[in-house]
Amino acid sequence: MAKKSTKPAKKKSAAKKPVPKKVAAAKKKQLTIMVSSTVYGSESDLDQIAAILRQQYGYKVIMSKEGSVYVAAKHISNTKAACLKAVNDCDLFFGIIFPRYGSGITHDEFLEAKRLDKPRWFIAHEKIEFLRKLLQPKMYTKTGKRKKFEIPKTSVLDSVKVVDMYNDVRQNWVQSFSNMDEVRLFVETQFGDMQKRIEELEELKKTKI
């Protein structure tokens, strides 16, 4: 007489439902966000911002401070052209206005994002709004025309053109900040849900067709 097996019968695993292709593709999609700002004096803040966007939220981050701006062979000696191409290539644009103007390339990036109508967000140090209110009468006529007004470069402020940069993006939402806690909250609120941004971009594409 054959012995009956004492091994427990294997339970049939429940059939997994196939994931719709569109959903699977959306989950795998990774948005590219460009963080545009001057660098000097704000290195550690920018490192934190890049880490949050990349490690916590899964974005591909383009930031000149990190050297993550792709430089095409034809742009090897043209930093500005490489940076403007990066603006064109990104999905989302995040501009930060620190109290420093630098070379002016950041300003060029802001204007390019505006020209291309990229989905864009801006934050500005609270000192910039103070400077704008203080210097507006000296910098601009009553009709809004820019006067030839500048100040000597100092360790505190290298150029009043930071105010021009602020004014050029004021038609967008420009969030004021005074410390990194406020920056982190803004980043979490605006970029913490990448899937939501992906869906919004898809809707934007439909309206532009």
NUMAR-147797 format. One record per atom (N, C-alpha, C, O, CB): x, y, z; residue in three letters. Coordinates in steps of 0.02 Angstrom, whole numbers, plus 50000, padded with zeros to 5 digits. Atoms other than C-alpha are relative to their C-alpha. Glycine has a CB too. Layout:
N
XYZALA...
***
This chain:
209
500424994050000MET500005000050000MET500445006350000MET500895006950042MET499525000050061MET499604993950005ALA500735016849950ALA499865004750058ALA499295005750078ALA499875003649933ALA500074995349944LYS501075029150090LYS499745006749976LYS499945009349924LYS500675001050037LYS500274993450016LYS500085045250089LYS500515005350018LYS500835004950070LYS499335001350036LYS499534994549988SER501145060950077SER499775004150060SER499185005850066SER500085004549937SER500164996049941THR501235070650239THR500135007549988THR499995011650031THR500414997750060THR499854993050015LYS501785086650153LYS499355003849987LYS498915001449951LYS500465000649939LYS500604996150011PRO500475100450157PRO499955002349927PRO500445004149895PRO499985006150046PRO500104998050070ALA499715104649990ALA500165007449992ALA499985011550035ALA499274998549978ALA499824993050013LYS500385120649914LYS499375003949982LYS498975001849940LYS500525000549944LYS500564995750016LYS499135134649911LYS500125003649935LYS500675006149921LYS499875005050057LYS499954996450063LYS498795141949743LYS500025007550013LYS499585010350045LYS499424998249953LYS499954992749991SER499385159849738SER499485003549958SER499325001549902SER500715002549982SER500514996250036ALA498085172449689ALA500305003349938ALA500845006149940ALA499695005450046ALA499754997250063ALA498275178049511ALA500065007650006ALA499595011050028ALA499534998249941ALA499904992949997LYS499025195349501LYS499685003549941LYS499735001349884LYS500755001650002LYS500334996250053LYS498035207949405LYS500535003849960LYS500965007049990LYS499475004850028LYS499514996350041PRO499025215149259PRO499935007650011PRO499375010250013PRO499924998349926PRO500014992749991VAL499515233249285VAL499915003349932VAL500295001949885VAL500665002550034VAL500104996650065PRO498825244249145PRO500645003449977PRO501015006250017PRO499435005250006PRO499384997350027LYS500205250049029LYS500095007450016LYS500645009650031LYS500034999049925LYS499954992849987LYS499795268449053LYS500205001450071LYS500605005950084LYS499325003449984LYS499844999049930VAL499885266949242VAL500724998150014VAL501085001650049VAL499524995950045VAL499315002349991ALA501505257049236ALA500495005149972ALA501015006550003ALA500104993349966ALA499564995050032ALA502285269849119ALA500045006250042ALA500585009250049ALA499765001749930ALA500014994049959ALA501745284149231ALA500424999150063ALA500765003750085ALA499285001850020ALA499635001349939LYS502505275849384LYS500765000149987LYS501155002150030LYS499804993350029LYS499305000250017LYS504165273649294LYS500275006849977LYS500875007949978LYS500134994849946LYS499794993550026LYS504205291249225LYS500345004250055LYS500115004350112LYS499405003849970LYS499644995749954GLN505435303049307GLN500055006949970GLN500315007849915GLN500714997150016GLN499974993150025LEU505275321749289LEU500695003050014LEU501025001350062LEU499455004250033LEU499374996449992THR506785332849266THR499845007150024THR499455010749993THR500415000249934THR500114993349973ILE506815348549372ILE500665003850000ILE501185001250022ILE499704999750073ILE499404995849999MET508055362649348MET499965004950058MET499475008550065MET500085003849932MET499964995249944VAL508575372249503VAL500485005549978VAL501085004349970VAL500244996550067VAL499614994350026SER509175389349446SER500105005250054SER499635007850083SER499655003149939SER499854995049949SER510065401149564SER500735001949995SER501134998449963SER499834997450071SER499294998749991THR511685409849601THR500264995250053THR499874992450092THR500135007550021THR499725005249958VAL512875398749697VAL500395002750060VAL500305000350116VAL500454995649959VAL499544997749948TYR514145408649797TYR499635002050064TYR499175006050064TYR500405006049974TYR500294998449936GLY513695409249981GLY499394995850018GLY499144996150074GLY499825007150003GLY500615004049988SER512235397149963SER500124992649984SER499644988849972SER499415002749957SER499845006850020GLU513145380849928GLU499654994650041GLU499374989950013GLU500744999050005GLU500305005249957SER512515370950078SER499244999749992SER498944994349994SER500175001350073SER500724999850011ASP510715376650049ASP499824996449936ASP499334992549934ASP499755007449998ASP500135003350065LEU510785370949868LEU500114992550005LEU499744988649973LEU500445003049946LEU499885007249990ASP511515354149921ASP499394996750032ASP499184991350012ASP500634998850043ASP500605002749966GLN510025351550037GLN499414999649953GLN499054994549952GLN499825004450061GLN500564999950046ILE508765356449904ILE500064994449948ILE499574990949934ILE499965006849964ILE499895005350050ALA509535344649775ALA499884993150031ALA499594988849999ALA500715000449972ALA500085006549967ALA509575330349900ALA499274998450013ALA499054992750003ALA500384999950067ALA500725001049987ILE507745332649947ILE499644998149935ILE499264993349934ILE499695006350031ILE500345001250064LEU507165333349766LEU500194993249971LEU499774989749942LEU500165005549950LEU499765006250030ARG508225318449713ARG499854993950044ARG499564989150020ARG500755000549987ARG500035005949957GLN508245306749862GLN499304998850030GLN499094993150037GLN500505000550055GLN500665000949969GLN506545310049941GLN499444999549949GLN498974995749958GLN499865005750047GLN500564999650047TYR505475313849789TYR500144997049932TYR499684996349891TYR499815007149991TYR499855003950060GLY506385305049647GLY500115003849936GLY500085000849882GLY499474995349990GLY499894996150061TYR506715319249525TYR500714999249973TYR501174997550011TYR499855007450014TYR499344999050029LYS508155320549405LYS500135007550006LYS499755011549981LYS500054997549924LYS499874993049985VAL508965336849459VAL500555002749955VAL501084999749948VAL500205000950074VAL499494996350037ILE509885349049347ILE500195006150041ILE499765010250057ILE499755002049928ILE499774994349959MET510945361349445MET500735001349983MET501154996949989MET499914998550076MET499314998450021SER512505370349388SER500494999250058SER501074997550046SER500035007249974SER499565000749942LYS513205369949565LYS500294993050005LYS500864992150027LYS499635001850064LYS499795007049996GLU513305350949554GLU500384997849938GLU500704992549938GLU499404995650010GLU499705002150064GLY513955350649376GLY499544995349962GLY499774991549919GLY500664996650013GLY500475004550034SER512365341649319SER499665003349940SER499175000649914SER499474997850050SER500244997050062VAL512055353649174VAL500394996849943VAL501014997349941VAL500095007950001VAL499665003250056TYR512435344049015TYR500295005349953TYR499945009949934TYR499534995449961TYR499684995250044VAL513685353348907VAL500164996449934VAL500604992249930VAL500665002850032VAL499885002950066ALA513595348748723ALA500685002249974ALA500945007449994ALA499445002049951ALA499344998550027ALA515215348548625ALA500025007049970ALA500525010649976ALA500204994849948ALA500014993450032LYS514685364148529LYS499945005750050LYS500055011550033LYS499435000349951LYS500074994949949HIS514385373248694HIS500574999850051HIS500525002850104HIS499344999250036HIS499465001349952ILE516025368148777ILE500315006550025ILE500565006750082ILE500534995749968ILE499714993649978SER516615386348783SER499465005350008SER499615011350010SER500525002349949SER500564995349994ASN514895394248802ASN499544997850057ASN499054994350046ASN499615000549933ASN500375002049941THR514225392248978THR499265002049996THR498824998150013THR500315003050063THR500684997450004LYS512685402848946LYS499574995649954LYS499014993949971LYS500005007249975LYS500375004050048ALA512155392648794ALA499824993250030ALA499274990750020ALA500404999049935ALA500135006549969ALA512315376348892ALA499455000650052ALA499034996150058ALA500644997350033ALA500504999049947CYS511265383349035CYS499315001249969CYS498814998749996CYS500195005850045CYS500644998750032LEU509895389648918LEU499734993649968LEU499124992649966LEU500085005549946LEU500225006450027LYS509845372548834LYS499714995650055LYS499234991950044LYS500594996349965LYS500255003849943ALA509595364849006ALA499305002250019ALA498884998250038ALA500465000750061ALA500684997449987VAL508085376149032VAL499514996949950VAL498964994949969VAL499995007849995VAL500435002950052ASN507375369748868ASN499864992650013ASN499324990149999ASN500335000849932ASN500065007249991ASP507675351648918ASP499614997950063ASP499374992350067ASP500684996950003ASP500325002049937CYS506895352049093CYS499244999749993CYS498945002849949CYS500205004850056CYS500745000349997ASP505095347649135ASP499725005550045ASP499215008550029ASP499774993150026ASP500214995049952LEU504955359349284LEU500595004650014LEU501175002550013LEU499744996750066LEU499474995049987PHE505925375249325PHE499895003050069PHE499345005650084PHE500015005549945PHE500034997449932PHE506295380649503PHE500535005450009PHE501135003850013PHE500094994350053PHE499534994549994GLY507085397949520GLY500045002650071GLY499535003550105GLY499795005649954GLY499884997549933ILE507855404049682ILE500395006649995ILE500925006849964ILE500394994850043ILE499664993550001ILE508325422349707ILE500325001350068ILE499985002950116ILE499505005749981ILE499614998249940PHE509685424549836PHE500245007249993PHE500215010049938PHE500614995150009PHE499774993050004PRO510385441849880PRO500685000749964PRO501145004049990PRO500055002950070PRO499384999650039ARG511735439849748ARG499834998949926ARG499464994349909ARG500534994750025ARG500165000350072TYR511675442749560TYR500484995549961TYR500274992049915TYR500015006949970TYR499515004350034GLY513275434049506GLY500155002349930GLY500185008349916GLY499754992949999GLY499814998550069SER513705433149321SER499425002349957SER499525005149904SER500324993949968SER500594998250039GLY511925436049263GLY499704994249962GLY499164994949933GLY500175005349952GLY500265005950036ILE511695418549190ILE499354997650031ILE498904995349996ILE500524994449999ILE500625002049967THR510375414549321THR499415004249975THR498875001649963THR500075000750077THR500514995550026HIS509395429749262HIS499804997849929HIS499214997849911HIS500255007350000HIS500145002450068ASP509555423449082ASP499584993650001ASP499144992749959ASP500674998749963ASP500395006249994GLU508885406549137GLU499285001550018GLU498824998449991GLU500314995450053GLU500674998049981PHE507385414749220PHE499615002549938PHE499045000549927PHE500025005550054PHE500334997150059LEU506985424449061LEU499864994749947LEU499364995049912LEU500445005649970LEU500105005350049GLU507195408948953GLU499414995550021GLU499014993449979GLU500634995849992GLU500575004049974ALA505995398949064ALA499345003649987ALA498845000549970ALA500084998550075ALA500594995850012LYS504765413249047LYS499835000049925LYS499254999449906LYS500115007250025LYS500114999850073ARG504995414148857ARG499714993449975ARG499274993449932ARG500665001549964ARG500235006650021LEU504735395448838LEU499344998050034LEU499044992950017LEU500534994850015LEU500605001449961ASP503255396148959ASP500054993250035ASP499584989350036ASP499385000149955ASP499905006149961LYS503985382049063LYS499585000350064LYS499495005750091LYS500764999050016LYS500315000049934PRO503005376649217PRO500545002250050PRO501054998850058PRO499714992950019PRO499464997049962ARG503975387449339ARG499765002650068ARG499205005150076ARG500335005649961ARG500134997749931TRP504055391749524TRP500605004050023TRP501175002450005TRP499854994050048TRP499464995849976PHE505075405149611PHE499945001450074PHE499395002250101PHE500015006649961PHE499984997749931ILE505605409149786ILE500545005450004ILE501035005249966ILE500144994250051ILE499524994649994ALA506545424749841ALA500145001550074ALA499685001550114ALA499755006449965ALA499824998349932HIS507475429149999HIS499635006550019HIS499565011049978HIS500775000850009HIS500394994249978GLU506495441750102GLU500365006649991GLU500045011949986GLU499804999150072GLU499614993950010LYS507905454350082LYS499885003149931LYS499935009249922LYS500754998650009LYS500104997650068ILE507515455549897ILE499375004449996ILE499385009649964ILE499944994149950ILE500614996049999GLU505745461849927GLU500125006750036GLU499865011950015GLU499434996150035GLU499824993849964PHE506445474550051PHE500395004749953PHE500255010749951PHE500414998450063PHE499614996050046LEU507715480449922LEU499575002849944LEU499665008649924LEU500574995749970LEU500444997650054ARG506385481749788ARG499605006150022ARG499575011149985ARG499514994349978ARG500394994349975LYS505315493249894LYS500445006050013LYS500235011750003LYS499634998050064LYS499544994649983LEU506825503349947LEU500285003449937LEU500345009649935LEU500584997350042LEU499644997350058LEU507635505449776LEU499565001249938LEU499795004149889LEU500544995349981LEU500444999250058GLN506135505349659GLN499985007249973GLN500045008049912GLN499294997850019GLN500024993150027PRO506025524649647PRO500655002049965PRO500645006149919PRO499855004950056PRO499364998350030LYS507885525649605LYS500144996049937LYS500504998249893LYS500554998950051LYS499865004450056MET507885511149483MET499525000949941MET499714999849883MET499974992950023MET500514999750052TYR506275514449386TYR499645006750000TYR499555009850053TYR499504994350009TYR500424994050005THR505285529249322THR499294998150019THR499144992250031THR500025003049928THR500695001349982LYS503445531049363LYS499654995749947LYS499154992349962LYS499635006550009LYS500305004050054THR503045522849195THR500314993049997THR500114989049955THR500095003649933THR499705006749997GLY504125507849239GLY500634999249958GLY500884993649953GLY499514995149977GLY499395000550040LYS505615511949129LYS500614999750045LYS500665003550094LYS500065006049951LYS499405000949958ARG507295506349200ARG500485005849991ARG500675007749936ARG500364993349981ARG499504994650000LYS508465520449248LYS500704996950000LYS500794991050015LYS499915004750061LYS499315002349998LYS510355519049234LYS500275000850071LYS500705005050085LYS500445003949949LYS499814999649929PHE510545516149420PHE500344993650020PHE500094988150007PHE499385001450045PHE499635005749975GLU511825504649498GLU500355002150064GLU500385008150079GLU500524997349947GLU499624998449940ILE512815503649659ILE500674996349997ILE500724991349961ILE499604998050065ILE499365003649999PRO514625498749693PRO499914993050029PRO499514992050075PRO500525004050040PRO500035006949976LYS514875480249720LYS500284999650071LYS500825002150086LYS500394995349954LYS499785001049930THR514995475549905THR499944992750019THR499674988749980THR499595004450048THR500055006949977SER515125459550006SER499284998250018SER499104992350021SER500454998950061SER500705001149982VAL513285461750053VAL499564999449938VAL499124995149935VAL499755005650045VAL500405000050061LEU512565465549881LEU500465001649941LEU500775006849938LEU499435005350005LEU499554999050057ASP513505463449718ASP499685004049943ASP500045006849902ASP500234993449973ASP500334996250053SER512185471549606SER499265000850016SER498944996350042SER500094996549932SER500714998949991VAL510465479449614VAL499594996349947VAL498984996549948VAL499845007549999VAL500355003750052LYS510055468749463LYS499614994050028LYS499194991149994LYS500494997649947LYS500415005349968VAL509395455749586VAL499275002450004VAL498804998450002VAL500274998250071VAL500674997249999VAL507905467549597VAL499684999549930VAL499084998049924VAL500015007450023VAL500255000950068ASP507725467349407ASP499784992749990ASP499264991449960ASP500545001849948ASP500155007250007MET507755448349415MET499344998450034MET498924994750008MET500584995750029MET500625001049962TYR506385448549546TYR499415002949961TYR498894999749955TYR500055003250070TYR500554996750036ASN505325460849446ASN499814996249937ASN499234996249917ASN500205007149982ASN500135003550062ASP505485450349289ASP499574993750009ASP499294991149961ASP500664998149968ASP500405006149989VAL504615435449371VAL499425001250048VAL499094996550069VAL500444994550027VAL500524998549951ARG503385444449484ARG499304998149977ARG498854997250019ARG500015007350017ARG500675001950023GLN501915439949373GLN499864992650018GLN499294990450017GLN499935001149924GLN500085006849973ASN502225422149434ASN499945000450076ASN500045005750106ASN500604995549979ASN500005000349927TRP501995416649613TRP500735000050023TRP501124995650004TRP499634993550026TRP499334999749971VAL503585421949705VAL499944999750076VAL499715004450107VAL500395006549976VAL500065001149928GLN503665414949881GLN500605002950036GLN501175001450018GLN499924992550015GLN499454997249960SER504695424550008SER500234994850051SER499834990950077SER499785006550036SER499745004549949PHE505845414850125PHE500555003550039PHE500885008050014PHE500264993349968PHE499474997249958SER507015418950268SER500484994750025SER501034996350047SER499705003650058SER499575005449976ASN507725401850313ASN499854993549962ASN499384993249924ASN499914998950077ASN500065006350037MET507935384050250MET499374996150018MET499124992249977MET500614995850012MET500625003549982ASP506435377450347ASP499435002149954ASP499024998049934ASP499825001550074ASP500524997550044GLU505325388550241GLU500104997649928GLU499624996249892GLU499985007750001GLU499855002750067VAL506205382850082VAL499794992749996VAL499494990649946VAL500755000849984VAL500185007250000ARG505985364550129ARG499244999149997ARG499004994649963ARG500284996650063ARG500735000450001LEU504125367350160LEU499745001449930LEU499284998049906LEU499695004850052LEU500214998350068PHE503935375549990PHE500154994249952PHE499734992449911PHE500365006549976PHE499815005650044VAL504875361449903VAL499554994050011VAL499344990849963VAL500744998050013VAL500445005749985GLU503835348249991GLU499305001249972GLU499004996749943GLU499964998950077GLU500684998550023THR502195357049949THR499944999949925THR499464997249898THR499805006950026THR500044999450072GLN502585360349767GLN500244993949962GLN499994992349908GLN500395006049977GLN499685005450038PHE503635345249718PHE499974993250034PHE500244988350008PHE500715001849986PHE500015006349963GLY503275331849848GLY499624994449966GLY499764988649979GLY499715001250067GLY500405005150035ASP502005322849737ASP500165000449925ASP499835004049887ASP499235001250013ASP499804999850070MET502865319549572MET499454997449953MET499355000149898MET500634995949990MET500535002850042GLN501435309049504GLN499475005249984GLN499225005449928GLN499684994050035GLN500494994750012LYS500255323749524LYS500265004949948LYS499885007149905LYS499845003750066LYS499714995550049ARG501445334849427ARG500014996849930ARG499915000249880ARG500715002050021ARG500005003550064ILE501585321649290ILE499315000549968ILE499255001949908ILE500194992550010ILE500684999650025GLU499695321449272GLU499835007049976GLU499495007949926GLU499504997850054GLU500124993050019GLU499635340449267GLU500345001749934GLU500065005249892GLU500245004750055GLU499644998750062LEU500945340949129LEU499654996849940LEU499624999749886LEU500724997450005LEU500385003350054GLU499945328549027GLU499395004149981GLU499225004749922GLU499784992850022GLU500584995850013GLU498415339649044GLU500205006449963GLU499845008749918GLU499645001850065GLU499764994050033LEU499425354848992LEU500154998749926LEU500015002849882LEU500635002750034LEU499855001950070LYS500015345848835LYS499374999749958LYS499365001749900LYS500364993249998LYS500635000750036LYS498215342248787LYS499725006949982LYS499445007849928LYS499494996050042LYS500284993350013THR497725360648802THR500405003849947THR500155008449917THR499985004050064THR499574996650048LYS499195365848691LYS499964997049930LYS500224999849882LYS500714999950024LYS500055003350065ILE498775353748551ILE499495003549957ILE499375001549900ILE499824992550008ILE
***
